[in-house]
């Protein structure tokens, strides 16, 4: 697991001095879980529980979008990029990211990158999970709980059932993919 803000608020995962890390992760075929920071650096999220509800998602979204546009997700093909919370909103932004990609030569392709990202089920709404499955496929999805934190899903397999995933897909989501990615079996 690597935090989105490797050197604190304002730092980025696509900085050149982390290229050796990404190269080593690629060489070893590592699964790299990109975890949002506790403090997203946006003081507007300090009230109403927005740090959990919004701040962590936007933090991860920005961090991963930078990796996408820098070309890291396409370049480091052996890294298993794990982006939490349904890919941190990136499936919802694919159209905007793709349009920006078309307007800005030299950026990494967001559609290609989204096809390489793995994610988890910490979405708290089966309809949103269905959307994410439609965008990235159930085969790139694993169960997540975020426990013991307050924003956690206390019954994480229920969302998979509520989303209508078949038995084989549910088995993969509820443990099979994690065992594969983390080389547990």
Secondary structure, DSSP 8 states (H G I E B T S, - for coil): -EES-TTSTT--TT-GGGHHHHHHHHHHT-EEEEE--SS-S-GGGSSTTHIIIIIHHHHHHHHHHHHHHHTHHHH-TT-EEEEHHHHHTHHHHHHHHHHHHHHSTT---HHHHHTT-EEE-TTS-HHHHHHHHHHH-GGGEE----TTSTTS-TTTTHHHHHTT--HHHHHIIIIIHHHHHTT--
